Structure formats: C-alpha cells, structure tokens
Amino acid sequence: NEKNEVYQKIDETEFIWNKNICLKIVHPDKLINITLSQPVEMKNFDIQSLKELCDIKSFTDKKVYWELILTTKAFSILPYSKIIIHIGKNYFIQKQLFYYNTAIDFSSNHRKQELEYPVLEILYSNINRKQISNIFFNINKYIEEKNKNIKATKAFQSYTIEDHREITFK
C-alpha cells in the first residue's frame, strides 16, 4: 500500500508487515506469530539481473504462454541447476519450476539410498493488480496491547500468540 506495508496470503496463512511489526497468522494451527519487522523494499524485479547468474537456454512460444528456460552458470550461488518460467500472454508469471542441484535421499529405508533431485513448483493463480483495502493491513484486527502485554482480539482469542520481539509493541 501507500505506506509500504505488505499483506500476503498463502493458502491459510496470512502475513502482515508494517514498519514496526510482522504478523504471521496460521489459521489451521490457530497461531499468531509476532516478530520485529524487517525493511520491505518493493522494487520492480528485472529478469535481466538473472543474466549474471544464469544463461538463457531457450525462450519458446507455447501458444497460451511463453516458456523461459534458464540454466545456472558454473560456480553460481544459486542452489538450482535449471529454472523454468511460464509467462502468460498477459505477462503475469503462471508457474516457476526450480530444479535443485543437490540430491536428497527420499528413502524410508536407512540401508538403501533413493537419491533424487527435488523440484520446487510454484503456481500462481487469481492474480490481479487491483489495490486491496487498507483493512488487510490492520494488525489491530488480530492483536491488541493492554498494559504492555499483547493479547489476541476477541475474534481471535482461541489463537495462541508467540511474541518473538525483543522490544515492546507500540
């Protein structure tokens, strides 16, 4: 928003960052985690910056999206060997695939290894550029301070609060 606050929802977990505090609300666990806020820099990402770490292997028109395949350069700091990005014809990223360059043992039998290279797949859906209501940035919906103690609001009183800050809430 205009105050450089961030609201994010991933499945059933919500995140709210403002200049002082970060809330993580995990609804399935009925947990509110409070930490000090880290500076949030909202910059436009320039995919060209990946050229320092990756080579463009291919860029293919797949009719309903473009597919960009990147391979990491030798001695790259990235933990991936390959990155595939699907870019919709509306210019939004639809999917990202990150192919890790380190094998992991997935065996449940400790006497036999089943080494595989994991792939992280990120799917994007319901993307829009509409500004959301400032209600989403209101931490007072979840927590309140009384006598320098943090407690959940009435609507979230069944939630456990974990306060990981070292200073008092303002």
N, C-alpha and C positions, 0 to 999 in steps of 0.2 A: 504494500500500500504506500501511500504518500509519505508515511513516517518511517519507511524502510523496515517495517515489521513483516514477518513471514508467517503464513499459515500453510500447513501441508497436511494432507490426509492420505495415508497409505493403508488400504484395507480398513481395519477397525482401530487404527492408531492415529491420533491427531498430534500435531506438533505446532506450537506457537512460540515464535521468537520475537522479543522486542529488545529495546536497548539494555534492559536490566536482567531479564529472566528468560528462561526457556522452559516450557512445559511440554511434557510428553504424556499424553493421556492414552493409556492402553485399556480400551473398553472391555475386552474379554477377561482380563485379569483384574479389572476394577482397581487400576493403579494410576496414580498421578505422580510423575517423577519431576522434581524441580531441580534445575541446575542454573548456574550463572550463564548469562547469555554470552555468546562469542560474537564478535563483529560479523555482520552479514553483508557481504558485498554482492550486489546483484548486478553483474556485468553481462553484457551480451557475449555469448560464447562464440568464438570464431574457430570454426573447424580447421581453418588453415594452421592454427597453432599445433595441431596434431602432426603436421608435416615434420616437426623436429624429432618426434618420437616414432613415427610410422611412415611407411610407404603406401601409396595408393596402389593396390593390386588391380582393382577393377571398379568401374562405375557403369552399371547396367540398367537399362530401362526395362522394367518388368511389367509394363503396361499400366498397372494401378499404383505402382510405387517404383522408386529408384533404389537400387541396391549398391551400397558403397562397401567395398571390402578393403580393409586396412591390415597390413602385416607390420609387426613391430620391427624396428631396426635392431641390428646387433647391439648388444650391451644396453638395451633400453631399460629404464627403471620401471616400466610397466610390467605387471605380472601376467600379461597376456601374450599369446603368440599371434592371435588374429582377432579382429573386431569386425563384425558385420553390422551395418546400419541400414534399416529400411526407412526410406524417407517418402512420405505420402506425396501425392501430386499437389496437395495443399501446403506443402513444405513443412509439415509437422513430422517429427520423428515418430514412427509407428512401433518400431522394435529395434532392440540392440542385442547382439549376441557377443559375449566376451569369452573367448577360448583361452583358458588358463594354460600357462606353460609349465606348470608343475603338477605331476601326477599325485593323486591321493589314493590311498588304499581303502577301498569300499568293502572289503571282505569282512564278514562277521566271524570267520574262522581265523584265529590268530596264527595258525600253522600254514595258511595259504594266502598269498597276496593276490588281490584283484585290483591292480593299478589302473586307474582311468584318469583321463584329463577332463576335469569338470568344465561345464559351460554354464555361464550365467546368462539367463534370458530375461530381458526387461521388456514388458509390453506396455504400451501407452494407450489409454482409451479415454473417451469423453473429454478431449482436450478442447479448451476454448480460451479466448483472450479477454473474456468479459471480466471486469473488475468485480471482485466479491465484496459483500457487505462488510463494514467495519466490525460488525457483531462477531465475526470469526476471530478477530484479533483481541477480544476482550478476555483477559485472564481471570477477571473477577466473576466470570460465569462459572469457573471451576474452583477457585480458591479465594480465601479472604484472610486478612490479618487481624487478629484480635490480641491485644496486649503483647505484641511482638511474637505471637505464636501463629503459625499457619494452620488453617483447617479447611476442609472441603466445604463448599457451599451446600445448602440444603439439598439441591438436586443431585449432588454427588457425594453425599455423606456416607454412602456404603463403600466408597473408594478408599484405599489405603494411600497415604501420602508418604513419599520418600523425598526428603529435602536434602539435597547434596550440595547446597551452597555453604559458603563459609561466612557470609555476611547476612544481615537481616533483610527481609523483604521490605521494599519501600513502595 
